[in-house]
Amino acid sequence: MKSTLLFILIMAMASLMTNFAIAQTTSLPPISIQSGAIATKVRIDKSTPIFDKETGKRISFDEYKRLMNTDHKGYHPEPIINEYGEVGGYTLRETTPEERE
C-alpha cells in the first residue's frame, strides 16, 4: 500500500514538473537579435511645422505629402529640437546618393 501511494505521489510530482516546464517555455517571448541599425518613427501631421532646408520657408502638409508620394526616398526630414529637448518640427532636405542606397 505504501509503495502504491509513493508511486502515485512521484508520478503526480513528475507530471506537475513537466507541465510547469512546458508552460514556462511556451510563455516566453521569442528572442530576436538585431545589430547595426537604429529604427525611428517620424509622426508628421497637419499641425507639424515643416520647413524647406534650402529656402527656409514653411512647407504645407499637403505639399509634404505630395513630395513623399512622388518619391518617398527623395527627401529626408531632419528633426528640429526645441528648448525642452523634444521634436518641435522638421526641416526637409533632399537625400544624398548614399542615403538612397
C-alpha positions as CSV (number, residue, x, y, z in Angstrom):
1,M,0.0,0.0,0.0
2,K,2.8,2.4,0.9
3,S,4.6,1.7,-2.3
4,T,1.5,2.3,-4.4
5,L,0.9,5.7,-2.7
6,L,4.6,6.6,-3.1
7,F,4.4,5.7,-6.8
8,I,1.3,7.8,-7.3
9,L,2.9,10.7,-5.4
10,I,6.1,10.5,-7.5
11,M,4.1,10.3,-10.8
12,A,1.9,13.3,-9.8
13,M,5.0,15.4,-8.9
14,A,6.7,14.4,-12.2
15,S,3.5,15.4,-14.1
16,L,3.4,18.8,-12.3
17,M,7.1,19.5,-13.1
18,T,6.6,18.6,-16.7
19,N,3.5,20.8,-17.0
20,F,5.5,23.7,-15.3
21,A,8.4,23.3,-17.7
22,I,6.1,23.3,-20.8
23,A,4.2,26.3,-19.6
24,Q,7.4,28.1,-18.8
25,T,8.9,27.6,-22.2
26,T,5.8,28.5,-24.2
27,S,5.0,31.7,-22.3
28,L,8.4,33.4,-23.1
29,P,8.5,35.8,-26.0
30,P,10.8,34.8,-28.9
31,I,14.3,36.3,-28.7
32,S,15.5,38.4,-31.6
33,I,18.9,39.9,-32.0
34,Q,19.4,42.9,-34.2
35,S,22.6,44.8,-34.7
36,G,23.9,47.7,-36.8
37,A,20.7,49.7,-37.2
38,I,18.6,52.2,-35.3
39,A,14.9,52.5,-36.2
40,T,12.9,55.6,-35.5
41,K,9.4,56.5,-36.4
42,V,8.5,60.0,-37.5
43,R,5.0,61.3,-37.0
44,I,4.1,64.2,-39.1
45,D,0.6,65.6,-39.2
46,K,-1.1,68.8,-40.3
47,S,0.0,70.7,-37.1
48,T,3.7,69.7,-37.5
49,P,5.9,72.6,-38.8
50,I,7.9,71.5,-41.8
51,F,10.5,73.8,-43.4
52,D,12.4,73.5,-46.7
53,K,16.1,73.4,-45.8
54,E,17.2,75.2,-48.9
55,T,14.8,78.1,-48.8
56,G,13.9,78.2,-45.1
57,K,10.2,78.6,-46.0
58,R,7.5,76.6,-44.4
59,I,6.0,73.8,-46.4
60,S,2.3,72.8,-46.1
61,F,1.4,69.3,-45.1
62,D,-0.2,68.7,-48.5
63,E,3.0,69.8,-50.2
64,Y,4.9,67.4,-47.9
65,K,2.5,64.5,-48.7
66,R,2.9,65.2,-52.5
67,L,6.7,65.2,-52.3
68,M,6.7,61.9,-50.3
69,N,4.2,60.2,-52.5
70,T,6.2,61.2,-55.6
71,D,9.5,59.9,-54.3
72,H,9.4,58.6,-50.7
73,K,13.2,58.2,-50.6
74,G,13.8,61.6,-52.3
75,Y,13.5,63.7,-49.1
76,H,14.7,63.3,-45.6
77,P,13.0,65.0,-42.6
78,E,15.5,66.3,-40.0
79,P,14.1,66.9,-36.5
80,I,14.2,70.4,-35.1
81,I,14.8,70.0,-31.3
82,N,13.1,72.7,-29.2
83,E,14.2,74.1,-25.8
84,Y,12.6,71.2,-24.0
85,G,14.6,68.5,-25.9
86,E,11.5,67.5,-27.9
87,V,11.0,67.5,-31.6
88,G,9.2,70.8,-32.4
89,G,9.2,70.4,-36.2
90,Y,11.2,69.2,-39.2
91,T,13.4,70.6,-41.9
92,L,13.1,68.7,-45.2
93,R,16.1,68.2,-47.4
94,E,16.9,66.1,-50.4
95,T,18.5,62.8,-49.7
96,T,22.1,62.2,-50.6
97,P,23.1,59.4,-53.1
98,E,24.5,57.4,-50.2
99,E,21.1,57.6,-48.4
100,R,19.3,56.3,-51.4
101,E,21.1,53.0,-51.4
